[in-house]
């Protein structure tokens, strides 16, 4: 099936051909690389945040590439892409990768030896002059998948970054980062927290900090609620700034949601005003800062907590020039509400078969 025949149901798309996998992977890989460049050039993050942002995006792209290898020639299972305000793989796909790689050795023992496969390929191509059967290609892809994919590099539902010294321009001693894949949205979020520590050695307290972040800040919620919960559960930690980046949705031909940008894009593709590989990326950055401190608790058990300022919410749209023109024509009110004019990215070009 050609990519010109992509048909998707309302809330999920099943990639069921080699062309679909190639098309989708190129789109996600390209858009995330453009996103990384734009975040740096537009100074949406400081230098340290950009480095961490890139690392989390690399984990995500590595995982999607692993999915491509896993499903490329599989006739029984197909990869599912979430179409509702996401454009990225369904969260369960990441879990399937983990489950597979947990049983790596068991699967490798059952796979056809490489030498046997090579002999079969040569016999089909050189002697019989026939194309290699899809089942054989799947066996080869499975060998590559189980021998080359590293479980440690798969994007987990929660990924914890290290505690490091905060940049000099930030009014805090330390910073840490984490990322989570929100199950309800099927989108990744990247978070940064700048904080002070009232103790001797932060290394002795880092496991407590990591545990609180994993259990308290692992899903989309009001940012000040998240900040208060972290502050309250870590008496020796004084958060001063928390920043959260919502990556997506990626608006593209696969999307089927009520988002204005998605509708504009799909209408343009249907009318052949823009190309099938046209895309736009929505990005939301939220920050909350500590305004002052207050004490909470009884006389004998008081805790100093942060009083949080109003949440700063900034929305951005990234897209190629032609898409930006289209959005200004069709959704001018939405464009005027952005934190800055739409950020121009490069065109994606995919050869169609």
C-alpha positions in Angstrom: 0.0 0.0 0.0 1.4 3.4 -1.0 1.5 6.3 1.4 -0.9 8.0 -0.9 -3.5 5.6 0.4 -3.2 6.3 4.1 -6.6 5.8 5.7 -7.1 6.2 9.5 -10.0 5.6 11.9 -11.1 8.3 14.3 -8.7 7.8 17.3 -5.9 5.6 16.3 -3.9 4.7 13.2 -2.4 1.3 12.5 0.8 1.4 10.4 0.4 -1.7 8.2 2.9 -1.4 5.4 6.6 -0.7 4.9 5.7 2.6 3.2 3.7 3.7 6.3 6.6 2.9 8.6 9.1 4.7 6.5 6.9 7.7 6.1 5.9 8.0 9.7 9.4 7.5 11.1 10.9 10.1 8.7 8.2 12.6 9.8 8.7 12.1 13.6 12.5 12.0 13.3 12.5 15.2 11.1 10.0 17.2 13.2 11.8 16.4 16.5 15.2 17.4 15.1 13.6 20.7 13.9 12.1 21.1 17.3 15.4 20.7 19.1 17.1 23.3 16.8 14.2 25.8 17.2 14.2 25.5 21.0 17.8 26.4 21.0 17.7 29.2 18.4 14.6 30.8 19.9 16.1 30.6 23.4 13.0 28.9 24.8 15.4 27.1 27.2 18.8 28.0 28.6 22.0 26.2 27.5 21.8 23.5 30.2 18.1 22.9 29.6 18.7 22.6 25.8 21.3 19.8 26.5 18.9 17.9 28.7 16.0 18.6 26.3 18.0 17.0 23.4 18.9 13.9 25.5 15.2 13.2 26.3 14.2 13.7 22.6 17.0 11.4 21.6 15.6 8.7 23.9 12.2 9.2 22.3 13.6 9.0 18.7 15.6 5.9 19.6 12.5 4.2 20.9 10.5 5.0 17.8 13.3 3.7 15.6 13.2 0.5 17.6 9.5 0.3 16.9 10.1 0.7 13.2 12.5 -2.2 13.2 10.3 -4.3 15.3 7.2 -3.9 13.1 8.7 -3.4 9.6 7.9 -6.9 8.3 5.6 -8.2 11.0 2.4 -9.5 9.4 0.6 -10.3 12.7 1.1 -7.1 14.7 1.0 -3.4 13.7 2.3 -0.3 15.5 -0.4 2.1 16.7 -0.1 5.9 16.5 -2.3 8.0 18.8 -4.3 10.5 16.7 -6.0 12.5 19.4 -3.8 15.5 20.3 -0.6 13.5 20.0 0.7 12.2 16.7 3.1 9.9 18.6 3.0 6.2 19.3 0.5 5.0 21.9 2.1 4.6 25.3 1.6 0.8 25.2 4.1 0.6 22.3 6.8 1.7 24.7 5.8 -0.9 27.2 5.9 -3.6 24.5 9.5 -2.7 23.8 10.4 -3.1 27.5 8.5 -6.5 27.6 10.3 -7.7 24.5 13.8 -6.7 25.7 13.2 -8.2 29.1 13.0 -11.6 27.3 15.8 -10.8 24.8 17.9 -14.0 25.5 14.8 -16.2 25.3 13.8 -14.8 21.9 17.3 -14.9 20.5 17.5 -18.6 21.2 14.4 -19.2 19.2 15.5 -17.1 16.1 16.8 -18.6 13.0 20.7 -18.5 12.9 22.1 -15.6 10.8 24.1 -18.0 8.6 21.0 -20.0 7.8 19.2 -16.8 6.9 22.0 -15.5 4.7 22.1 -18.8 2.8 18.3 -18.6 2.3 18.6 -15.0 1.0 21.3 -15.8 -1.5 19.4 -18.9 -2.8 16.3 -16.8 -3.4 18.0 -13.9 -5.0 20.8 -15.6 -7.0 19.5 -19.0 -7.8 15.7 -18.8 -7.9 15.7 -15.1 -9.0 12.8 -14.5 -6.6 12.2 -11.7 -4.0 12.8 -12.6 -0.4 9.7 -13.7 1.4 8.3 -11.3 3.9 8.5 -13.9 6.7 12.2 -14.2 6.1 12.6 -10.4 6.2 10.8 -10.4 9.5 13.2 -12.9 10.9 16.1 -10.8 9.8 14.5 -7.6 11.3 13.9 -9.5 14.5 17.6 -10.4 14.8 18.5 -6.8 14.3 15.9 -5.7 16.8 16.9 -8.1 19.6 20.7 -7.8 19.1 21.0 -4.0 18.6 18.2 -2.3 20.7 19.3 -1.4 24.2 16.6 -1.4 26.9 18.4 1.3 28.8 17.8 3.7 25.9 14.1 3.2 25.6 11.9 6.1 26.7 10.2 5.0 29.9 7.0 6.3 31.3 9.2 8.3 33.8 12.8 9.2 33.1 14.8 10.8 35.9 17.7 13.2 35.3 20.6 13.8 37.7 20.9 16.5 40.3 23.5 19.1 39.1 24.6 22.6 40.0 22.2 25.2 38.7 23.5 27.7 36.0 25.0 30.8 37.5 22.3 33.1 36.3 19.6 31.1 38.2 18.8 32.1 41.8 19.1 28.5 43.1 21.9 26.2 44.1 20.8 23.0 42.3 18.7 21.8 39.3 17.3 18.5 38.2 15.2 17.3 35.3 12.8 14.5 34.5 10.5 13.5 31.7 7.3 11.5 31.6 5.0 10.1 29.0 1.5 11.1 30.0 -0.8 8.1 29.4 -3.9 10.2 29.0 -2.4 12.5 26.3 0.1 10.0 24.8 2.6 12.8 24.8 6.0 13.4 26.4 6.6 16.2 28.9 10.0 17.5 30.0 10.4 19.2 33.4 13.2 21.2 35.1 13.3 22.1 38.8 15.7 24.6 40.4 16.0 24.4 44.1 17.9 25.0 47.3 18.8 22.3 49.8 18.9 22.7 53.6 21.3 19.9 54.5 24.9 18.8 54.5 25.3 16.4 51.5 22.6 16.4 48.8 23.9 13.0 47.6 22.5 11.4 50.8 19.1 12.8 50.0 18.9 12.4 46.2 17.0 9.0 46.3 14.3 10.7 48.4 14.1 13.5 45.8 13.9 11.1 42.9 11.3 9.0 44.6 9.0 12.0 45.3 9.4 13.3 41.7 8.5 9.9 40.3 5.4 9.5 42.5 4.2 13.2 42.5 5.3 14.7 39.2 4.8 11.9 36.7 1.6 13.1 34.9 0.0 16.3 33.6 -1.6 18.4 36.3 -1.8 22.0 37.4 1.9 23.1 37.7 1.4 25.0 41.0 -0.3 21.8 42.4 2.7 19.8 41.4 5.1 22.4 42.9 3.3 22.4 46.2 3.2 18.6 46.4 7.0 18.4 45.8 7.7 21.1 48.3 5.5 19.6 51.0 7.0 16.1 50.6 10.6 17.2 50.7 11.1 19.3 53.9 14.9 19.9 53.2 14.2 21.0 49.6 13.1 24.5 48.7 11.9 24.5 45.0 12.4 28.0 43.5 11.4 27.5 39.9 9.7 24.6 38.0 9.4 24.6 34.3 7.4 22.1 32.2 7.5 21.6 28.4 4.6 19.8 26.7 5.9 18.3 23.4 3.0 18.2 21.0 0.8 17.5 19.5 2.4 16.9 16.1 -0.2 18.0 13.6 0.1 15.8 10.5 -1.8 13.6 8.0 -2.4 10.9 10.7 -4.0 13.3 13.2 -7.8 13.2 13.8 -8.8 15.6 16.6 -10.7 18.8 17.2 -7.6 21.0 17.2 -7.9 24.0 14.9 -4.4 23.5 13.5 -5.1 19.9 12.8 -8.3 20.7 10.9 -6.6 23.4 8.9 -3.8 21.1 8.0 -6.0 18.2 7.0 -8.3 20.4 5.0 -5.3 21.8 3.1 -4.0 18.3 2.4 -7.4 17.2 1.2 -7.7 20.1 -1.2 -4.1 19.5 -2.4 -3.1 23.1 -1.2 -0.3 21.6 0.8 1.7 18.4 0.6 0.9 15.1 2.3 4.0 15.4 4.5 3.0 18.8 5.8 3.2 19.3 9.5 3.1 21.7 12.4 4.2 21.3 16.0 2.4 22.8 19.0 4.6 23.4 22.1 3.5 24.7 25.5 5.9 25.9 28.1 4.8 26.6 31.7 6.8 28.1 34.6 6.0 28.7 38.2 8.3 30.7 40.5 8.5 30.9 44.3 7.2 34.4 45.3 7.9 34.1 49.1 7.8 31.6 51.9 5.3 30.7 54.7 5.2 28.3 57.6 2.7 25.4 57.8 2.0 22.9 60.6 1.8 22.8 64.4 4.1 24.7 66.8 6.3 21.7 67.3 6.2 20.5 63.7 6.4 23.5 61.4 7.6 23.3 57.8 8.7 26.2 55.6 6.9 26.1 52.3 7.0 28.2 49.1 4.3 30.6 48.1 4.0 30.2 44.4 3.4 33.0 41.9 0.9 32.8 39.0 1.7 30.2 36.4 3.3 31.7 33.3 1.9 29.9 30.3 3.4 30.3 26.8 2.2 28.6 23.6 4.3 28.2 20.5 3.6 26.8 17.0 6.4 25.6 14.7 5.9 24.9 11.0 7.3 25.5 7.5 6.6 28.8 5.8 3.8 27.6 3.6 2.0 26.1 6.7 2.4 29.4 8.6 0.8 31.3 5.8 -2.1 28.9 5.8 -2.6 29.1 9.5 -2.6 32.9 9.4 -5.2 32.8 6.7 -7.4 30.2 8.4 -6.8 30.7 12.2 -5.6 34.3 12.7 -7.1 34.5 16.3 -5.2 31.5 17.4 -1.9 32.8 15.9 -2.3 36.1 17.7 -2.6 34.3 21.1 0.9 32.7 20.7 3.8 33.9 22.9 5.6 34.9 19.7 4.9 34.6 16.0 5.0 31.1 14.6 8.5 29.7 14.4 9.6 28.7 10.9 11.0 25.3 10.4 12.3 23.4 7.3 10.1 21.6 4.8 9.9 17.8 5.1 10.3 16.1 1.7 9.4 12.5 1.3 9.6 10.7 -2.0 6.3 8.9 -2.7 6.1 5.6 -4.4 
